[in-house]
């Protein structure tokens, strides 16, 4: 301070101190100039940037102070929560403080020897078992007690402990033969099953359908596995729409009805299925439109209406002429190929909307070709048109009202409609025969399977809808006799099926079929109600698969290869997604379906108890953190969808990226309540899909990340999945956010996630909680970041 520095030096020093003030918690100043006022080193603006709870200690307060907010001989707290100490007698305070601390330690030690130990007045007892007391004891009753005896050596390990340690340290033995053995078993099962079906085939038509079914399954698996994860939600919507081809079964009943009951069931199946078709395709189109970017080239998919109209016209002319008897089969084959293209198009963003167009054309051609094949009367045709118009209007209304947050429950509700339609078509087909006792066993089995699969799908989907929509508790129904109830209902369903397969007269047969419908419906309701909230994404995909298998059974029942093809596609789609979800949650599909997971840990022990206290933060601190970070990863969860905070979040991300920050999103496969829901949510807000990455792509990058912002996610970032083998989510792949330098978790409260499991990440040293509504917090963060970077 003996030399006057330049203005540039002072400006650089002020800038450096201002930056430091944002980072540090305590500032102690000591700058004094004899005979002159103390220089101001820390301005009020710098203090305003300090974190709430920070402290300034101004040892130059006697000469005016180095901190602009210092008040001599007083302690003040600034509006932003910084405590400023301006005591001028600190040197005289220190000896007293030191003595107080020392005497406090001595008194606590003495009290721990006597009254604090025995709780008996006037009884001074020296506890030799207390290590601290025994180590300080020198003389007792005139006897030398120092040094204290050494503690006894630890007990020698038992043979069982030695064996366990040796087993743990033994190298893992890899059985290279095991996968080949399992593969051979699977091949044997498949070959035996196919040849067995060939042995019971009643006619060549069944064998032809079996071939179609097998090939469709192979194609379906390959097509579905090629769908990118970001488009799993549109995939669910597309398969939902295509599963509406159960309308073809209803049309079949209406065209060949022999009574009012059959007509009623056919009308029900046709109307409900059309709700699915129209609503499903509208939802699909809405979701795919969300993925469009402003700089995407123009699209002219309406031009595909020309070949679609041409194909319909060509079919109409050919069918009307009566000269081409196989044109119906060709049209059905073309419809099946278009439906396959509808799913295959979702393999990439560039072809997704073409896939939707293909699926729509396929279902449209399927409906027209079925009408041409059935040749219904003018009155029946008009009735079918009216029913489909009514169903289409309802689907149009529902489809346009669906928001991204409502997708899971909407999909579940649509599944229930398919289930009801499949069961109605199966029962209608049964009672539409004059002599059911003459039906072959294959036909009876397909009626039975379509009925019970549809029933399980309908009731299970309704329960899933209730849980996802908040109308039912997400907690599993833990009935003590759960497994026995499931076994009993399953046995009753199989027993009723055996009666149906026996080919009884109409009265007995319809009673048995009704019994099977009832017990399978209760079974679907009970199994889904017994599944916990953590497994709901798996439940959605399983129900999607069920709807496909019900459609397959209907195809065999009505001898319609098109339904078999489409049903196989949907069944494989749901099965493939189920496997993906189970792998992402470390769940076993059988246990999920039976309600065994999502309700308790996978091992027998108690879950770990994590101790500690979560620390909270505020918006200004988070804004400062984001401003200082070069790499930021955002982990969204269902809480973001509920709060509808994606738009202010997108605004904040744009500002950070404009400032040169590397910002990415990390999406867990089961984030949200159905596959790909968060991808759709971010696309709706306009987040570029090339900065949205999956768990496998980004999990290793957290260790090199400055800040992670977790918004409304819980179970998918829970470290207990890796640290606690007794946790309910043990083994579940999670996003390792705790490996980053700093984690900010935005939640309404510190409550557990949808799985009901406590999250130790909240208690880690590098985690702070920003509590509050996600949308409100995102808006404040967006405003703060914009103010910081302009």
N, C-alpha and C positions, 0 to 999 in steps of 0.2 A: 504493500500500500504506500510505499515511499515514492513510488513513481507513478505518474498519471498515465493511464493506458489510453489507447485510441478508441474512437467510437466503434470501429469495426470489432475490436477485441471485446468490448463490453457487449455488443450485439451477439457475438458468437457465444460468449459466456452465458448470457441470458437464455439463449436458445437451448444450450446444453442443460442448464439448470431446469428449464421448463420441462424438457423431456424427462429428466430424472425425477422431477416431482410427480409425474404421472405414474412412475413405476415403484417408488420406494414407500415404506410405511412410516419411517421415523426420520426426521431431519434435525440435526443438532448443529447450531451455528456458534462460532467463537470469534468472529472477526472484530477486533477492536483497534482503534487508532488513538494513541495517547493525545489528549488535549482536543480531540475532535469527535463529533458524533459518529456512532457506528455506521458503516455503510450498509445500505439496503441491498441484500443479496437475493432474498426471496420476496418477490412482489405478491400483492394480493391476488393477481391473476394466476400466478403459479400455485398459490394455496388453493384456489378454486378448482384446480385440476387434480388435486390430490384425492385419493380414495377416502371414502367415508371410514372413520375409525383411525385415521392416521394422526400422528402427533408431531408437533414442532417444539423443540426445546431451545430457547434463545438465551444463550449464556452471555450475550452482549446487551441484555435488556437494560442494564444499569446506565448504558450510554445511548439509549434510544432503540437499540435492537437491530438485528440483521434481517428480521422478518417483518414485513410491513404490517401484518395483523397483530403483532405483539403489543400487549398492554402491560406496562410495568407493574410488577407485584400482583398480577392477576392471572387466572386461568380462564380462558374463554373457549367457546365452541362455535365454529363458523357455521353458516347455514348448510354447507355441504358435509358437515359432520367431522371436521378436523379440529382436534384439541390443540390449542396454542398456549404453551407455558411461558410466562414472562417474569418468573420469580427472580428477584435480584439478590436473594439470600440463599441461593442453592448451596454454596459451599458450607454454610452453617447448618443446613438441613441434612447433609449427607451423614455426618457422624451419628446423629440421632437415628436415622433410618438404618444404618449399619448395625448399631447396637440393638435396635428393636428386632431386626432379623435374627441376629445371633442369639439374643436372649429367648426369642420365640423357639428357636431350634433346641436350645438347652432345656427349656421348660417342657416342651413336647416330649423330649427324650426321657426326662425324669418322670413325667406323668405316665409314660408308657411302661415304666418299670413298676410303679406302684398302683395308685388308685385306678388308673385307666385299665389295668389288667384285672384286678380282683373285684373292683367296684365296691370294695368294703372300706368304710371310713377308718382311718388310723391304722390300717394294716398295710405295711410297706413290704411288698413281696417281690423278690428278684427272680424273674423268670429265666431259668437257665436254658429253656427251649428257644427263647428269642435270640436269633443269631446276633442282632445288633447289641443287645444287652450283654450277652455272654462274651462277646468280643471286647467290650469296654471294661469288663469286670477285672479288677486287679487284686483286691483283697476283700474277703468276706469273713467276718467273725474272726479276724486275726490270721486267717489262712490265705496263703498266696494262691490266687486263682488264675494268674496270667502266666503263660499264654493260654488261650482257650484251646481245648482239645480239637484235633482235626475232625471234621465230619466223617462218618463212616463211609467206606467205599460203596459204590452202588452195587446192588445185588447182581450176582452172576446171571446172565440170561439163561432161561430154561431151554430145554431141548426143542420144545415146540417153537419158541421164538427164534432159535438158531435155524431151524428148518424153514420157517417162514422167510427169514432173511435170505437164506440160500436160494429159496425158490424165487424170491423177487429179483435176486442178482443173476440168476441163471439166464443164459441167452434164450431168446424166444425161438421156439422150434416152429418153423413154417412148414405146414403140410401142403406141399405142392400138388399132391394127388387129389386132395379133397374137392377142389372146384371141378375137376374132370369127372369125379364120381357123381357129383350133384348134377352136372350137365348131362351125363348119361342117363340118370334117373329122370330128369325132365324130358329128355328125348323119348324115353320109354313111355312115360305117361302120355305125351302128346300122340305118339304113334298108336298106342293102345286105344286111346279115346276116339281117334278118328276112325280106326278100323272097326271099333265097336259100334259107332254110329252108323257105319256102312252096313253092318250086319242087321241092324234093326230098321233100316230105311224102308219105308212102306212102298215107295215108288221112285221112279227116276227123277221126278220133280224135286223130291226131298234131297236127293243126292246132289242135284244141280244147285239147290239153295245152300247146301252144306259147303260146296266148293266156293260159292260166292261169299259165304260167311267167312271161311278161312282166309281167302285172299284179301277180303276187305279188312280183316284184323291186321294182317301183315302190313298192308298199305297204310292203314290208320295209324299204327304205332310209328311208322317211319315219318309220316306227314306231321303228326303232332309233336314228335321230338324235335322237329326242325323249326318249331315256332319259337321266336325269340321271347325271353322272359318278360320284356316290357309290354308284350302284346298278349299276355295270358288272360287279362280281363276281357279284351275283345274276343279272344278265343272262346271264353265261357259264354259270351253273349251270342256269338255265331252259332255255337253248338246248341244253345238254348233255342235259337230261332229255327235251326234245322230240325231239332227234335219235335217241332210242331208238325212234322209230317205224320204224326199220329192222326192228323186230320184225314189222311187217306183211309185209315181204318174206319173212321166215322162215316166217311162218304160211302165206303163199301157196304156198311150196314144200312144206310139210308136207301141205297139203290136196290138192295135185295131184302128189305124188311118184310117180315111176315106178321108183324103185330105192332101195336102201339108202344109196348115196352122196348122193343128193339129200336123203333124209330126215336124214342126218347133218349136212349143211350147213345145212338148214333149222332143225334143232334148235339148232345152234351160233349161228346168227344170232338166233333167238328168245330164247335164254337170255341171251346177252351183252347184247342190246338191253334186256332187262328190268332187268338190273343198272343200266344207265344211267338208265332211266326212274325207278325207285324211288330209287336213290341220288341222282340229280340233284335230284329234288323235295324230298327230305329235307334236302339241303344248302341248297337255296334257302330253305326254310322256316326253317331254323336261322339263316341269315344275316339274313333279314328280321326275325326276332324280336329280333335284336340291336339293331335300330334303334328298337325300342319305348322310349318314355319313361314314367317312372312316372305322369306326369300326362296321358298319352294317354287318350282316352275308351275305354270298353269296346268290344270288337269281337264281332260275331256272324256271322262268315263261315260258320259251320257251317249257317246257314240256306240258303246257296246249294246245299247238298246236296239240298234239296227239289226245285228245278227240275231239277237234274242227274238225280236219281232219276226224276223225271217224264219227262224226255226219253228216258232209257234205256228206261223202261217203254213209252212210246209207240212208240219204235222197235221194241222187241221184239214188241209186239202186232201192229204193222203188218207187220213182216217175216214173222212166223209165219203171218199170215193169207194171204199170197201174193197179195193183191189190189192191192198197191201196189208195182209193179216199180221205181219210181224212188226209193223211200224210202231205199235204200242210198246213192244219190248225194246225197240231201238230208242224210243223217246225216254223210256225209263232208264236205260243205260246212260244216255246223254245226261239226264238229270243227276244220276249218281256221280258221274265224272265232274259235273259242275259243282256238286256239293263237296267233293274231294278237293277241287280247286279252291273252294271257299275257305277251307281250313289251310291248305298248302300255301295260299297267298299271304298268310300271316307270318311267313318265315322272315320277312323283312319289312321295314317301314315303306320301302318304295313300292312294294306289291300288295300291301295290306288292303288298300281300298279296292283294288282290282279283285282281291279275294272276296270281299263283301259283295261286290257286284255279281261275281260268279255264283256265290251261294244263293243270292236272291233269284237269279235266273234259274238255278237248279230246282229250288223249291217251287217256283212258278210253273216250270215245265212239268214237274212231278204232279202238281194238282191238275193241270190241263190233261196230261196223258192218262191220269186215273179216270177222269170224267169220260175221256174218249174210250177207254177200255171197258168201263161199266155200262155205257150207253143208257143212262137213266132217263126216265120220262121227262117231259118238259116241266111238269109240276115239281118233280123231285129236284131237277136241276135248279129251278128257281128257288126252291127251299134251301138247297145247299148254298146257293149264292147269297141268299138273305142271311143265313147263319154265319157264313164267313164274313159278310159285310159287318154284321154286329160284332163278331169277335175282333175283326180288324179295327173297328172304331175304338173298342175298348183297349186294344193293344197300342193303338196310336196315342190315345190319351195317356196311358201309363208310361209309354216310352218317352214322351216329351216332358214328363214331369220328373223323371229320374235324375238325381244329382249324383256326383261321384261318391259322396258319403253313403248313398242309399243303394249302391250297386250290389253289395253282398246279399242284403235281405230281398232285393228285387229278383236276383238270380234264384234264390231259394224259393220265392213265391212262384216263379215261372216253372221251376222243377215240379212243384206240387200239382200244377195244372197238367203237365205231361203225365204225371203218375195217375191222376184221375182219368184222363183221356184213355190211357192204355188199359186200365182196369175196365172202364166202361165198354171199350171196343171188345175186350176179351169176353166179358159176361154177355154182351149183346150177341157175339158170334155163337156162343154156346146155346143160348135160348132161341136162336134163329133157326136151329136145325129141328126138323120134324122128329127125328129119332136119334137122340144123342147116344143111345146104347150102341149104335152102329159106327160111331166115329172111331177111327183108328187111334192107337195109343200115342202116336207121335202128335196127332192133332190135339188130343186131350192134354198132353203134356205142355204143348205150347200155350193153350188156353190157360192152363193152371199157372205156368210161369209168368205169362204176361199179367195175369191178375194179381199175383202176390208181389211181384217186383214193382208193379204200378202202385199197389197199396202201400208197400214199405216206403217207396219214393214220396208218395203224397203226404203221409203223416210225418215222416222224418223231415221233409222239407218245411212243413208248417211249423214244427218245433224249432228248426233252425232259423226260420224267419222270425219267430217270436224272440229267440235269444239275441239274434243280431239286431233286431229293431228295438231292443230294450223292453219288450212287453213281457218277457220271461227272464228270470234270473240266469246269468251266464254260468252260475255255479252248477256243478253236476248234481243230479239227483242220486244221492248215495243211499239207496235202499239196502238194508242189510241182506235181503234175499235177492239182490239184483241178478246174479248169475242163475239162480234157480228159476227165477221168473223168465229169463230169456230162454233157458232150456225148455221150460214148460210150454211157452208160446211157440217155440220152434217145433217141438214135438207135435203139438196140436195142429200146426200148419201142415206138417208133413203127413200126419194122420188123415187130415181132410183131403190132402192131395192123393193119398192112396185110394180113398173112396172114389174120388173123381176119376182116377186112372182105371178103376174097376169097370167103368162104363155102365153105371146104373141108369135107371129110368130118370126122366127129367126131374121129378120132385126131389128124389134123393140126391141127384147130382147137383142141382142148383142150391140145395141146402148145404151140401159139402163145400161147394165153391164159395158160397156166402160165408161159411165158417172160416175157410182159408183166408178170405179177404179180411174178415174181422180180426183174426188172430195175427195175421201178418201186419195189419195196420197198427194194432196195439204194440207189436214187436218193434216196428219202425219208430213209433212214438217213444217207447220206453228206452230203446238203445240210444236214440239221439238225445233224449233228456238226461241220460246218464253220462253224457260226454261233456267234459269241462270246456270252458271258454277258450283255453289255449289251443284246443284242437279243432276249433270251428273252421279254419281254412281247409283242413283235411275233409271235414264233413261235407263242405260245399262241393269239393271235387268228387267225393264218393257218390253223392247224390246225382251229380252230373253223369257219372258213369252208369248208375242204376237206370237213369232215364233212357240211356242208349240201349242197354240190354233188354229193357221192356219193349223198346221199339223193334229189336231183333226178333224177340219172341213173337211179336205181332206179325212180322214179315213171314215167319215160318207158318204161323196160324192161317194167314190169308193167302199164302203162296205168292207173295209179292217180293221179288228180289230187291227192288228198290228200297223197301223198308229194311231189309237185311243189311244192305250196303250202308245206308245212312245210320242205322242203329249201331253197326260195328264201328263206324267212324266215331260216333259220340261216345260209345262205351270205351273205346281205346283212348279217346281224348281224356275222359275223366280218369281212367286208370293211370295214364301217363302223368297227368297233373298230380294225382294222388301220390304217386311214387316220388315225384319231385318235392311235394310238400312234406311227406314223411321223412325223406332224407334231410330236408332243411330243418326239421324239428326233432330229428333223432327219434322218431316214433315208429312203432310196429303197426302196420295197417290193421292186422287182426285185433290187436289190443285196443286200437282206437275205436273200431266198429263196435266192439263189445263193451266199450265204456271203461276200459281198464287203465287207460292213460289219461293224462290231464287231470287226474284226481289224486294221485299220490306219486311219491318218488319211485324211480325204477329199481332202487335197492331197498333193503329192509331197514336201514338205519334212520336216525333222526336227522333232519336237515340242519346244517350249520347255523349257529346264531352269530350274526355279524354285529359287532359292537362299535360304537362311534357316533358322532354327531354330524349331520349334514350341515354344510356352510352355505349360506345364501349370498346372493350378490344383487346388484341393481343394473338397470339398463345402461347407465353412463359407463360403468365399469366394463360391461360387455362390449359396448361401442369402442372403448379404448383398446380392449383386447383385439377386436377384429381389425382395428386400424393398425396395430403393431404387427399383426400376423401376416405372413406371406402366403401360407397355405392353409386353407380352411375346408373342412369337410362338414356337410350338413346331413344329419341322419333324421329323416322325417318318419313319423309314425301315425297311427290312426288318430291321435289327438290333434294333429294338424288338420286332418280331414274334417273332424267334428267342429273345430273352431273356424274352419274356412279361412285359414291364414296363409294360403298359398300365394295370394296376389301380393300382399306387402312383402312376403318373403322373396318373391321374384324381383320386386323393386330393389330390395336390399342387395340381392345377388348381382343385379346389373350394375349397381353403384360400385360394389367391391371389384367386380371384374374390370370395370372401366378404370379403376385406380391401379390396375396391374396385379391384383391379387389372384391367386389360383384357387378357384372355388369349384367344388364338386359335390355331388349328392351320392350317398351310399344307401342302396335299397336292399333290405333283407327279403329273401324269397317269400316270407310269410308276413311281411309288414302290411298292416291293415287287416281286413277281415276276409279277403279273397286274393288269389294270385294276381299280381300286377296292379292292384288298386292304387297304390301310391304313384306308380308310373303315370297312370291316367290323370291323377290329381295334379301332378306337376305339369303334365302336358296341357291340361286345361288352363293353367296360369301362363303358359308360354315358355316354360323352362326348356332350353334346348336339350333334346334327348341325348346329345353326344357328351354332356357333362353329368349324365345320370348313369352310375355304374353299379354293378351287382356285387354281392358279398365276395365272391371268388376273385373279382377283378381288383377290389380296393382294400381288402382286409389287411394286406401286408404294408399298406401305405400309411397307416395310422401312426406308426412310430416316427415317421418323418413329417408329421403334420403339426402345425403350431396350435391350432384351435379346432375343436369339434363342437358343433352346435347340434344338440339332440332336441328335437321338437316333437313332443307327444309320443315318443317311443320309450319302451321300458323293457319288456321281455327280450327283445331282439338285441339288446346291449347288455344283458345281465351276465356278469362275470361268474355268477354262481354256476352257470352251465358248464364252466370249465374247472372251477375250483372246488365244487361241492358234489361228490358222487351221489349224495343222498337227496339232492335237489330234485324237485318235480321236473325241471327242465335239463337235468344232467345230460351232457353229451350233445345237446342241441348246438349246432353251429351258430355263433353270435358274432356281431360286429365288435371288434376289440377296440372300442373307443378309448378305453383307459390307457392305452399305450401312447396316446398323443400327449403333447406338453400340457394342454389345458382343455378340460371338458366343461361345457356349460349345458346343463340339462334344464330344458324349459318344460314345466309341468304345472298343472293346477295345484297339485299337492304332492306330498311325499308318499302317497298311497302306493300299494303294489300295483303291478300291471294286470292285464286281462287274465293271466295265468294264476294270479294270486300269490306270486313268489316275491319275497323281499329282494331288493336289488342292492348289493354291496357297493356297486359303482358310485352310488350317491354319497357314500361315506369316505371315499378315497380322497387323499390330500390334493390331488390335481382336479377335483370336481367341485364345481359351485352350482347351486340351484337358483334358477331364475323363476320364481313362482308367479303364477298368474295365467290369465287366458292367453292361449297361443297367438290368436289374431291380434289382441291388444299389444302383446309383447313384440310381435313382429312389426307392427306399425311403428312402435316407438323406436325399435332398432333401426328400421328403414329410415326414419326421420333423422336419427342420430348419426347414422353413417353418411347420409346425404349432406348433413350440415358439416360433417368433418371433412369430406372430400369434395363437396360442392357439386 
